[in-house]
Amino acid sequence: MTTSIDLRETKCVYINLDSATKNKEEMENQLNDAGFKDFERLSARVVPPPTPEPPDNIPGCETWWNIFRGVAQSHIDILENNDAPVLVLEDDATIDLDHFKPVLDYIPDETDGIYLGISQSDGRYKALDIGQDWLWMRGIFSTHAILYLSERYKKAVIDVAKDFAYNKNIAPDLGWCSLQDHSNIIAPHK
């Protein structure tokens, strides 16, 4: 048996810094234009960086350590306070209305999450066509647009986000990536 989900009818929470008013306006316009009925904004958490601040080991991300804990905590707040299914967006996510399919059909049973926005990251990702316009994937770092379908996966993401952001002082999207080997994560072809 497979499942269908209408994204327009699914709870959607987007993360947005209070100072990023242009992103807020753009996000709300595109969600309205796409027909989303149940969305809300989460005021992005601002959490101090670790002390002492770890050396920046991510080229091009010189300010990452100033924000990564806030990004992780914002995701944690949403996941702890919303039942699955819940769509979590970061405010730089964009909806490509030319390819937007609001109804996701033929979602395989036992799917834990769907990445609606992906990043090829370091190029060591894996993607396998599993039919019905779905890809089974691993090695994806992006957290800009994820539909959480199982409570088990939500809990795993909360735990790994806390561990990576607060204990390991490592970018939390690497934690999400590590869960892909033990979860049923898919993405649409487009």
SULFEN-V931447 format. One line per field, one symbol per residue. phi: phi as a letter, one per 30 degrees, with the letter a starting at -180 (. if undefined). A space follows every 10 residues. Layout:
phi: ???
//
This chain:
phi: .bcbbcedcc ebbccadedc dddedddddd ddddidcbbb ccdedcbedd bdddddccei beceddbddd dddddeeddd cbdddbccbc dcdbcdddcd cdccchdeei ddabdcbbbd hdicdbbbdc jhiccdbbic cdbdabcdcc dededddedd dddddccdhb eddddeeddd dbbccbbdeb
//
